Amino acid sequence: MKVSYLFYPLLVEVTSAAIRFTLISMKNDNRLIIIGADGFIGSSITNYFRQSGWNIYATVFNRSPSKGESTLNITSPENFNSLPRGIPIINTAGLPDQSAPASLMRKVHVQGMKNLLSWARRTDCPHLIQLSSISVYGNATVGTGRTEAATPRRGWNPVNAPLAYGRTKARAEALLEKSGVFFSAPRLPAVYGPGDSFFTGQIRRLLKDSDRPLPPGGRKPVSIIAVDQVGPLMESILNYGPMNAALNAVGTHVPWKTILETYAESWDLPLRFEARRRFRDYLNFADPGQQMAAYYAAFGADFPDDKLRETLGWLPGGDWKKYISEAAAEVN
């Protein structure tokens, strides 16, 4: 169903009740497409939904498909033709590797979104959930109180959005909002847990580097979410229906130094801090872990998600310290 962007807000208002009723009815057969089921987050939520009794049609890219799966390259429009029609989709496909070429990120995040939206419109997709990221805020990903209303999306200017990952995720969000497809776009902060490819590994390397004490400070909050909390969040969004908004979605807000202390305790490693800040750490693009630690220690990275919690009535379960212990156990 293709809808003019000019009339889209009115259509959403008029039809929201009908859409929610339809989605609740569809839950009786529990059908769902998950794109990127072989990734860190994708594999976790696929396992969650399967264990919860959902009928999952999963797509993979980086490995051979197993039973109930198919291979999908999101950058190839024809690949979408094999997907079942008229059921909700969760898109987890993306390139979390910040060292990937900008051209490849544009191809996956931007062109991939165009392909997905074109297919979703043709097949009357009732709800597309796009796993977005707080990186859409560009250089405002550091600081506190970064609410959606107070923090504009920055997807075009490399000065205020220096990382290609954030710029391309922001462009994908903009395409989604203008598409006429009913959607939800939870903006996730750093996701951690067994198998995470960046957050836990970088902290492990920082703590083991005996020649590089950690940047001082760390009292300001940093928003994080455990991968085990993402599946229940996705289910809450599906049960609610399209929010037609991009909203922060956070597990907890913890002082950066407390996060480091919890990881250090899990690995039985000492913590050592610099006496003063080193300006060059903020410009250390060759070492994203050290750069992350410098910014988080000085400014925090806090993304209140009150709007999403009020909308869904969702409260993340579990103990964040337990989740860190589980993540740490798999990284040596």
N, C-alpha and C positions, 0 to 999 in steps of 0.2 A: 504494500500500500504506500504510494508516494503522496506526500502531503506538502503543500506549499508552506515554506517557512513562515510566511507572513501570517497565515491563519493557524499555525501549529499550536501556539499557546491556548487559543480558544478551543481547538479540537481536543486538546488534552483535558481541559477543564470539563467539557461537556461529556466526554466519553470515559473519564477515569473510572467511574463506578462500574460501567459495563466491562471494561478491561480487567479490573480486579476480579469481578465475578467469573469471567472467562478463565483467568489464570488459576483461581481456586478450583474450578471445575477440572481444569487440565491436570491438577496435581493428583487427581484420582489415578491417572495412568503414569504419573511421575516421570514423564519423558523430558530429557534435557540433553543438549549438545554442549560439550566442553572442548574448546579448541586449545591445543597446547597441553594435553594431558601428560606429556612426558617431561614437562618442566618442573622446577622446584615447587612452585605454588600449584600448578596444574595437577601434578600427580597427587598432591595432598588433598585437594578438594575433590578430585575424582574418587579417591579412596573413601573420603567422607560420605559422598552422596551414594556410592554403591553400598556402603555399610548401612546407610539409612534407608535403603530400599528403593532408591530411584533407578529408573531405567536409563542408563547413560549411553549416549553415542559419543565416543571419545575420538579425537584426532591427535596424531603425533607427527613429529617432523624429524627428530634427531635419532630415532631408533626405529626398528621394524615394528609394525603394528602387531598387537596381540589380539586375542579373541575379543570381539566387540569394539575394535578400533579400526581406523583407517588412516592412511597417510594424507596430510593436507599441507600444502605450501601456501601460506596466506598471501604470498605475492603473485600467485597464479590464479586469475579469475575462474578458469575452467575447473579448478580443483573443488570448488564449492558445489558443483552440480550433483555430487553424490550424497550430499547431506540431506537428512530428512527435513521436510518442510513444515512450517507452521508451529514450531515448538520453541521454547526459550533457548537462548545461547549464552554461555559464559565464555568470553574471549580472554585467555591468559597469555596468548602468544606475544612475545616481546624479546628484546635484547638487553638484559640487565648488565652485560659486560660493557663498562664505560669505555673500554679501549677499542671497541668495534668502530669501523669507519662510519663517518656521518652519513655517507651515501647509502650504506647498508641499513642504518637505522631509519632513514627516510623511506627506504623501500619496504621495510617490515612494518613500521609503525604508521606511516602516512598512506602509502599505496596499499598496504594490507588492509587498512581501515576502509579505504575507498572500495576495495573489492568486497569486503564483508558487508558494507552498507548497501552496495548495489544488489548483492544477493538477498539481503534481508528485506529490502523493499519489494523485490520481485516475488518473494515467497511469503509475504505477510507474516514476518517474524513478530510475535506478540511482545517480546521483551528481550533486549540485548543488554547484557551486563558486560561492561568493559572494565577490566582491571586497570585503573589509572594509577597515578602516582603523585605524591606531593612534589615531585621534581618539576611539575608544570609551573610551580611558582618561581622557577629560575633561581637567582641569587637570594631570594627571600625564603629559601628553604632553611636558612639559619635565622634564629631569632625566636621570640616567644609570642604566643597569642596570635598565630598565623591562621586566623579564621578565613573561611571562603569569601566572606563579604569584604574583609579588610585587606585581602591579599590577591591582587589581580594575577590572572594567568599570563605567563610571559613566553610566547612561543615563536617569536620572530627575530628579536634583536639579540645577537650574540654577546652584547655588552651586559645586558641584565639577565640573559639566559645563556651562560657560556657553554653548558654541556649539551651536546647534540641529543643525548637521551631525553633530557627534559623538554627541549624545543619540539622534538618530534612527538612526544607523548601529548604535549599541549596542542599541537596541530590536530592530532587524532581526536582529542576531545572536542575541538571546535567543529570538525567535520561531523561528529556524532550529533552535536547539538543542532546543527542546521539540516540534518538529514531527513527529518520527518519520521524516523524510526523511534518507537517507544523504548526508552533506555534507562539505565542507571549506571553511574560511573563512580564507584567508590575510589577515593584517592588514598592509597596505602602509603604509610611511612616505611622505614626500614623493616623488612620482614626477616625474622630469624627463626631458627629451628633446625632439627636434624637435616642436613643436606643443603643448608643455605650457602649460596655461592659467593657471598661478599661479606656481610656484616660480621658474622662470627669468625670467619677466617682472617679478616683484617685485624680484628681485635686480638686474636691469638698471636699474630705476627708482631703487633705493637707491644704486647706484654712480654714476648720472648726476646725482643731486641734489647740486649743488655747495654748496647752502646747509645741508645736513644731514649732518654727519659721521656715520659709523657708530657704534653703541654699542661701548664698549670691551670687551675680553675675547675670547672665542671659542676658548679652548683645549680645551673639552670637546667630545666627539664628537656628531655629528648623523647619524642614520641616513637614508639615501636609497636609492632604487632607480631605475635607468634603465628607461625604458619598454621598451627592447629586451630587457631581462632578464625581463620579466613573462611573455612568451609561453613561453619554455623552462621557467619555473617552473610555469605552468599544465599544460604537457605532462607534467612530472614528477609532478604531483599526479594527473593522469588515469591515468598508468601505474601509480601506486602504488595508487590506489583511495581510497574515502572515509576521511579521517582522523577524521571526526566530532569535530572540534575547531577552535577558532579560534586560530591561531598567528601570531606575528610572522614577517614575510617581508621580508628586507632585502637590498639589494645590497651595501652597504658602510657602514662607520662612519668618518666623517672629521671632524676638528676643524672647527668652523664657520668659523674664520678661514681655514683652508686652502681650503675651498669658495669663499669670497669671493675669495681670491687667484687661484684657478684661473679663475673667471669674469672677473675683472678683466684677467687676462692674455689671455684669449680676445678681449676687446673693446678691449684696449689702453687701459684706463681706470685712473686713479690710485685708491688706497685712502687714505681719511682717517678717522681714528677720534677720537671724543670723548676728552677727558682723564678724564672721570668719567661714571658712569651717571646717567641722568635718569629719575627715578621715573615721570614722566608718560608715558614711552614704553610702560611696561607696561600702562597703561590707555588706550592710544590705539586704541580700537576703530574709529575712523574711518579709520585707516591700518593695515590688517592686515600690510603688508609691514614697516613700521617696528616694529610690535609684535612680529612674528615675530623680527626681527633682535635686538631687545632681550632677549627670552627665550632665544633660542638662544645669544647671546653670553654671557649670565650663567650659564645652567644646562645647556646642551646639550639634546639630544633623542635619546636612545640606547635602542634597542630590540633587545636580543640575540635572535637567532633560532636559537640552538643546537638547540632542540627540533625545529624544522622540518627543519633540515639533517640532523640525526641520523636523523629518521624517513624522509626521502626519499633520503638520500645525495646531496642536491642542493648544488652549489656554483655560485654565479653566475659566469658568464664575462664576459670583456671588461674593458676598462680604464675606470674611472670618469672619469678625466680626459678621455679621448677622447669619452665620452658627453657630458660637459659642453661640450666644444668643439662637438659637433654640435648640442646644444641652443642654445648661444649664437649659432651661425651663422644661426639663423632668427629671432632677436629683435634688432631694431635700436632 
